[in-house]
Amino acid sequence: MQFCYRYSQALQLFFFAKRRSPEEEISDDRTEVINTAERLPQPFDTDSAHPVTENEILEGAAYVVDGDTVVIKKTQIRLFGVDAPEMNHPYGKKAKWALVSLCKGKTVRAEITDQDDYGRTVAKCHLLDGRDLSAEMVKLGLAIDWPKFSGGKYRSLELPDARKKLWLADARQKGHMHIWRKYEAKQGASANVDKPSV
């Protein structure tokens, strides 16, 4: 399981790496250290989010990052109005692979609705057959409505046990980040116990 997560991180590093010319690779016989944190996709910043003034539409194949994030034409896009579990949370991998199966071999149309100060975007994403990816993920029980952003648009589509099953996403929406920190600390401690000593 840890291998899949690390492989996913490696793919993200490769995919989001800034392409440089050979002249930039070697500069004054110095070895340049690249800060990998700069290349990882960052979460959408809700505090600095603002609606876009013109309706920009991206269309193309989607690379799925997790259950509520895709990349279309090198633009990281968060699905509008829903929250899916993170990759290292319960149901996180299942959510990602459900979104992969929805998008695989299909063209996704993203209508950008919001952008934060760092250029990250939120978009209403649809398949060409008209299906809303946010709605599909909620109907599968692998994402929950985020009323703060959707106005409750997807709440009626939630499965009866969805908020119980996706308890960490529900806690985030309610501002209970201490639950996240406690879970992350527990996961970090168990990961250290599982590692063989060298």
C-alpha positions as CSV (number, residue, x, y, z in Angstrom):
1,M,0.0,0.0,0.0
2,Q,2.9,2.4,0.8
3,F,4.4,1.6,-2.6
4,C,1.3,2.7,-4.4
5,Y,1.3,6.0,-2.5
6,R,5.0,6.6,-3.2
7,Y,4.5,5.7,-6.8
8,S,1.6,8.1,-7.0
9,Q,3.9,10.8,-5.5
10,A,6.6,10.0,-8.0
11,L,4.2,10.4,-10.9
12,Q,3.0,13.7,-9.5
13,L,6.6,14.9,-9.2
14,F,7.3,13.9,-12.8
15,F,4.1,15.3,-14.1
16,F,4.4,18.7,-12.4
17,A,8.2,19.0,-12.9
18,K,9.2,22.2,-14.6
19,R,10.8,21.4,-17.9
20,R,14.2,23.0,-18.4
21,S,16.6,23.4,-21.3
22,P,20.0,21.7,-21.1
23,E,21.6,25.1,-20.5
24,E,19.5,25.5,-17.4
25,E,20.3,22.0,-16.2
26,I,24.0,22.8,-15.9
27,S,24.8,26.2,-14.5
28,D,28.4,27.3,-13.7
29,D,29.4,23.6,-12.8
30,R,27.2,23.8,-9.7
31,T,24.7,21.1,-8.8
32,E,21.3,22.6,-8.4
33,V,19.1,21.2,-5.7
34,I,15.5,21.2,-6.7
35,N,13.0,21.7,-3.9
36,T,10.4,18.9,-4.5
37,A,7.8,20.6,-2.4
38,E,7.6,23.4,-5.1
39,R,6.7,20.8,-7.7
40,L,4.0,18.9,-5.7
41,P,0.4,20.0,-6.3
42,Q,-0.8,22.1,-3.5
43,P,-4.4,22.1,-2.1
44,F,-6.9,24.7,-3.1
45,D,-6.7,27.8,-0.8
46,T,-10.3,28.5,0.1
47,D,-9.4,31.7,2.0
48,S,-8.0,33.4,-1.2
49,A,-10.5,32.0,-3.6
50,H,-12.3,34.3,-5.9
51,P,-14.7,33.7,-8.8
52,V,-13.1,34.0,-12.3
53,T,-14.4,36.8,-14.4
54,E,-14.5,35.0,-17.7
55,N,-15.7,31.5,-18.2
56,E,-12.6,29.6,-19.2
57,I,-13.2,26.0,-20.4
58,L,-10.6,23.3,-20.6
59,E,-11.3,20.1,-22.5
60,G,-9.2,17.0,-22.8
61,A,-8.0,13.8,-21.1
62,A,-7.9,14.0,-17.3
63,Y,-5.0,12.7,-15.1
64,V,-6.6,11.8,-11.8
65,V,-4.7,12.9,-8.7
66,D,-7.2,11.8,-6.1
67,G,-11.0,11.5,-5.6
68,D,-11.7,15.2,-6.2
69,T,-8.7,16.4,-8.1
70,V,-7.8,16.0,-11.8
71,V,-5.3,17.6,-14.2
72,I,-6.4,18.7,-17.6
73,K,-3.8,20.2,-20.0
74,K,-1.3,20.8,-17.1
75,T,-3.9,22.6,-15.0
76,Q,-4.7,21.1,-11.6
77,I,-8.5,21.2,-11.1
78,R,-10.5,20.5,-7.9
79,L,-14.0,19.2,-8.6
80,F,-16.7,21.8,-7.8
81,G,-18.7,21.4,-4.6
82,V,-17.6,18.1,-3.2
83,D,-15.0,16.7,-0.9
84,A,-13.5,13.2,-1.3
85,P,-11.1,11.5,1.1
86,E,-7.4,12.1,0.8
87,M,-5.3,9.3,-0.5
88,N,-3.9,8.3,2.9
89,H,-7.4,8.4,4.5
90,P,-10.0,5.6,4.6
91,Y,-11.6,5.1,1.1
92,G,-9.0,7.5,-0.4
93,K,-7.6,5.1,-2.9
94,K,-11.0,3.7,-3.7
95,A,-12.2,7.2,-4.5
96,K,-9.3,7.9,-6.8
97,W,-9.8,4.7,-8.7
98,A,-13.5,5.3,-9.1
99,L,-12.7,8.7,-10.6
100,V,-10.1,7.1,-12.8
101,S,-12.7,4.6,-14.1
102,L,-15.1,7.4,-14.8
103,C,-12.5,9.4,-16.8
104,K,-10.5,6.7,-18.5
105,G,-10.5,7.0,-22.2
106,K,-13.0,9.9,-22.1
107,T,-12.8,13.6,-22.7
108,V,-13.5,15.8,-19.7
109,R,-14.9,19.3,-20.0
110,A,-14.0,21.7,-17.1
111,E,-15.7,25.0,-16.7
112,I,-13.5,27.0,-14.3
113,T,-15.5,28.7,-11.6
114,D,-13.0,29.8,-9.0
115,Q,-9.3,30.4,-8.7
116,D,-7.2,31.0,-5.6
117,D,-4.2,33.5,-5.3
118,Y,-1.8,30.7,-6.3
119,G,-3.5,29.9,-9.6
120,R,-5.1,26.6,-8.4
121,T,-8.6,26.2,-9.8
122,V,-12.0,24.8,-9.1
123,A,-14.2,23.7,-12.0
124,K,-17.5,22.1,-12.8
125,C,-16.3,19.0,-14.7
126,H,-18.5,17.0,-17.1
127,L,-18.0,14.1,-19.4
128,L,-19.1,14.7,-23.0
129,D,-22.2,12.6,-22.3
130,G,-23.3,15.3,-19.8
131,R,-22.5,13.4,-16.6
132,D,-21.3,15.7,-13.8
133,L,-18.2,14.1,-12.2
134,S,-18.9,15.7,-8.8
135,A,-22.4,14.2,-8.8
136,E,-21.1,10.8,-10.0
137,M,-18.6,10.6,-7.1
138,V,-21.3,11.6,-4.6
139,K,-23.7,9.0,-6.0
140,L,-21.0,6.3,-5.7
141,G,-20.6,7.2,-2.0
142,L,-17.0,8.3,-2.4
143,A,-17.4,12.0,-2.0
144,I,-19.8,14.2,0.0
145,D,-21.4,17.5,-0.8
146,W,-19.6,20.6,0.5
147,P,-22.5,23.0,1.0
148,K,-20.2,25.9,1.7
149,F,-19.2,25.8,-1.9
150,S,-22.0,24.0,-3.7
151,G,-25.0,25.6,-2.0
152,G,-26.1,22.1,-1.2
153,K,-26.4,21.1,-4.9
154,Y,-25.2,17.5,-4.3
155,R,-26.6,16.8,-0.8
156,S,-29.7,15.0,-2.1
157,L,-27.4,12.6,-4.0
158,E,-25.5,11.4,-0.9
159,L,-25.9,7.8,0.2
160,P,-27.4,7.5,3.7
161,D,-24.1,6.3,5.3
162,A,-21.8,8.5,3.3
163,R,-20.9,11.1,6.0
164,K,-20.3,8.3,8.5
165,K,-18.1,6.4,6.0
166,L,-16.2,9.5,5.0
167,W,-15.9,10.8,8.5
168,L,-12.6,12.7,8.0
169,A,-14.0,14.7,5.1
170,D,-17.1,15.4,7.1
171,A,-14.8,16.6,10.0
172,R,-12.9,18.9,7.7
173,Q,-16.1,20.5,6.5
174,K,-17.2,21.1,10.1
175,G,-13.8,22.7,11.0
176,H,-12.8,19.8,13.3
177,M,-9.2,19.7,12.1
178,H,-8.0,18.2,15.5
179,I,-9.6,15.0,14.3
180,W,-7.4,15.1,11.1
181,R,-4.3,15.8,13.2
182,K,-5.1,12.9,15.5
183,Y,-5.6,10.6,12.6
184,E,-2.4,11.7,10.8
185,A,-0.4,11.3,14.1
186,K,-1.8,7.8,14.5
187,Q,-0.9,6.9,10.9
188,G,2.6,8.3,11.3
189,A,3.1,6.2,14.4
190,S,1.9,3.0,12.8
191,A,4.0,3.6,9.7
192,N,7.1,3.9,11.9
193,V,6.2,0.6,13.7
194,D,5.8,-1.2,10.4
195,K,9.2,-0.2,9.1
196,P,11.9,-2.9,9.5
197,S,14.9,-1.7,11.5
198,V,18.2,-1.6,9.6
